[in-house]
């Protein structure tokens, strides 16, 4: 049977020949992107002390994830530092975590697309692009963090996982599964969580750092979204929130502030589809997040068909290239046509 496990020896070969490697993840890195990248980095440093390893994110990771061990040492590509550029140029192995196509890296994607070093994909999104020399791609994984954990185990590296790496992996696991409420497809995910607890993580403290770290403005923005902005369509069992730049400015918006907001409307009993539309900072497009509950409605397909995007069955995203108002009309038309 052809599974990712067949790639383990090829991975081991690449690793034993590499001198300088890079671990990257997608733009606006979320808990899974940050957790998987930093855990993999931590493992690589422990397993291959002769090899240099660094993490690079296209832009800064949000405040609520900066406690993860190693986050302060990651390259932020958007900062444009020359030493970072030099490091990336000198790499002979590149790991691409938690995304399926280089265009998810913005400007950094172009730099990596023309790079001579082999690219290794480790990801759990559907339909990976044909841009990777070695691909670990499996949609049954709850998170890329789980995938990293299983790859480390297959490499025989479990004893090398530090408490810091375990915390990073747990952060990825809880954020990508809504604290184990979706995306958990096998009992293995819970076994992994149990293993991480044995490595000494404090799961309550991690949940606290991730979920109970709102600024007052962020909490009021959430209140405003639910009270004044949420539109509910009972006939279509859907809801959406659309936020303009000026509204975000009013609440001193920081990147990551709307993380998770799209999930709230799904707590309404009859709502099974939720969308969040956010006007981009340069007002050139609308950032679209889609969520569904249940096993009948694939927002991954919806994102692909209507919003130049993709993702998972119950969680996806994309872009819409027009005004916010037109985006709302467009979505309401989709609701009438499809649901
Ligand atoms: Mn993920």
Boltz pocket constraint, residues with backbone or C-beta under 6 A from the ligand:
constraints:
  - pocket:
      binder: B
      contacts: [[A, 32], [A, 33], [A, 98], [A, 124], [A, 142], [A, 143], [A, 144], [A, 176]]
      max_distance: 6.0
